[in-house]
Amino acid sequence: MLFHLCPELLHEIGTQLAPSDQKRLRTVCRELNAAMQPLACSCLVVKLTEDDLCGDMLTRISSGMTGWSRWATMLRILPGVHEYSHTIATVPASQAPVLTAALMSLKNLHTISWKMHTNDAEWTRDVVCAFLSVAHGIRDFQLQTSGYHMDGDVPLGAIRGLRKLTANAPYWGPKFPVPQIAKNIVENRNSLTSIHLVHSWPWREIWTLLLSDDSLKELRLLDVTTNIVTLDLLKYPSSYSGLRRLKLIRIGGRNQDESNRLADVFIETVLPLHEDSLVELSYTADLESRWSFGRHCENAISRLHRSEVLGFSVDFDDVSPRVEPENNAVMRLLSIAARLPALAHLSIVGSGAEHNRGARCGNPKMNHRARMNRAINLAVSSFRTDIPSRATVYAGRKWYAQHLASAAGDLTTQSETETALLAYEEFNNPDSKESHSLFY
């Protein structure tokens, strides 16, 4: 029956299939291969190694002999060395025209993801930056740096027309080219709606720029993600309303008192301004503090009636088996979640112990994490309610969905069955890696 469908419909069917199934369809016959080829060529991966840059693939791409020039909508640029490498990539600069021609042949790109290593050949960095400054139609730019010391500035020009800008690096990674990031924000002030900034420093220049630059007065971001919260950051979302997505990942201050003060400012000043627009909110504490869910923020969370995705951390003292059910933070959060009509997913993670502040790893930290997960899992499996909820719950590194208590294990009693109480039962989520990564 597939052979009687038009290519457009076959293409639409293909978008619903896994890449492995798309590959099988392409081997059936020429017609199905033609219908699936735009999907197979939708993402081009270029690795800045000598093998990749000196082969004939880039020449074939630039000459139009492959489907990537026509159908590629996403470009992924990978480094020429391993993430932890101290070795400088050796790629002959004579390949610069070949790489330039291949990149310039990609006319339909919407998304560019560039993982830049400080030990990549410098000329490859220059070629990519030059391409970015003249590329048209780029809506989503993702820059991730890795390596150690950055020699010189990255000549990152203005990428016009951006809607989403992401800058990401490991905590030990090199500092970002902040002036170039700021320049792209100013250049795209009429189109930019999303900023994701994740690193080990507070991005003070960016948050100050958003408030102080007169040309940015009308910029109202709808989507913000970061992992360092300061007063400079909190002043920006306190200046307007209408945020749709906000993610504050494993946040905290220099000490617990500072963390608590920042959390109170956020809960009392920022959240009320955006409670009617937020469809996705997650803020998780790195260490025990008022950034974790508790009675102090219950009223604010209970007003998020439009939120579809929520993520919070909890402190051990609030979920310990010694805590009564009516005071257990996980159970109280689940009770609130059941009353949020739009909620589709809730994530609950454990905060780190304050006495482990400054520790990067080690048995105390791992033992605390395991103890937190056990306490969270026990609270979720013990929770009972008569309010149905369609939301899936990711808690203590396990996935749960609501079922009748009679089908949720041996904790059920006859009285629970008679009153049709609901409980959470663990299930296997094949998409779990992608679904919960942002909450850590």
Secondary structure, 3 states (H helix, E strand, C coil): CHHHCCHHHHHHHHCCCCHHHHHHHHCCCHHHHHHHHHHHCCEEEEECCHHHHHCCHHHHHHCCCCCHHHHCCEEEEECCCCCCCCCCCCCCHHHHHHHHHHHHCCCCCCEEEEEEECCCCHHHHHHHHHHHHHCCCCCEEEEEEECCCCCCCCCCCCCCCCCEEEEECCCCCCCCCHHHHHHHHHHCCCCCCEEEEECCCCCHHHHHHHHHCHHHCCCCCCEEEECCCCHHHHHCHHHCCCCCEEEEEEECCCCHHHHHHHHHHHHHHHHHHHCCCCCEEEEEECECCCCCCCHHHHHHHHCCCCCCEEEEEECHHHCCCCCCHHHCHHHHHHHHHCCCCCCCEEEEEECECHHHCCCCCCHHHHHHHHHHHHHHHHHHHHCCECCCCCCEEEECCEEEEEEEHHHCCCCCCHHHHHCCCEEEEEECCCCHHHHHHHHC
